[in-house]
Amino acid sequence: MRNIVGLLALSALCACKSEPTFDERYEAAQEQITDKAEELDHDLDNPSVADTEVAKENKSKK
């Protein structure tokens, strides 16, 4: 009987996981936004070969 009570108590303790605080969620969201912004900046700073070829074709048509 003690084993069952101990097992139930342990199960309940494991199930009670605290949710992240507002500050923790804010920091995670801020990090995701910063990473995405850096990725977009990198993409805009370094145009791909296909983009430059399309730009050349558009200039030659004008």
N, C-alpha and C positions, 0 to 999 in steps of 0.2 A: 504494500500500500504506500509506503514511503517513497518507493521508487517511482510510482505513478505520479504522486504529488510533485516530486522533484523534477520529473520529466515535463510535466505540465507547466511548472514554474519556469523552467528553462526555455520551453517553447514560447511561452508568453513573453519572456524577456527578449528573445531573438526577434519576435514579431513586432515589437515596439521600437521601430527605427524612427528616429526623429527626422522631421522634414528640414530641409535647408532654410536658414534664416533669410530675411530679405536681403541683407548685405551679401550673403553668399550667392544668392541668385543674381543680384545686381552685378557682382564681380564676374560671374560666369557669362552673363549676357554682354557685358562690356568687353570681355576678352574675345567673344565671338565676333562682335561688331568690329573691333580693332583688326582682328585677323582678316575678316572679309574686306575691310577698307584697304589694307595693305595689299591683298591679292588683286583687288581692282586697280589700285595705283600701279602695281607692277604690270598688269595687263595693258594698261593705257600707255605706260612709258615704253613698252617693248612691243610694237605692233608685229604681228606674225607675218610671215612671208606671203601668205595668201592675201592679207589685207593690203600690203604694199603693192602687190601685183594688180589688185582690183583698182587701187588708187591710180596706178600708172595707166591702166586701160581707160579709166574715166577721163584722165587728163588728155589722152591721145584722141578721144572722141570729140573733144571740144574744139 
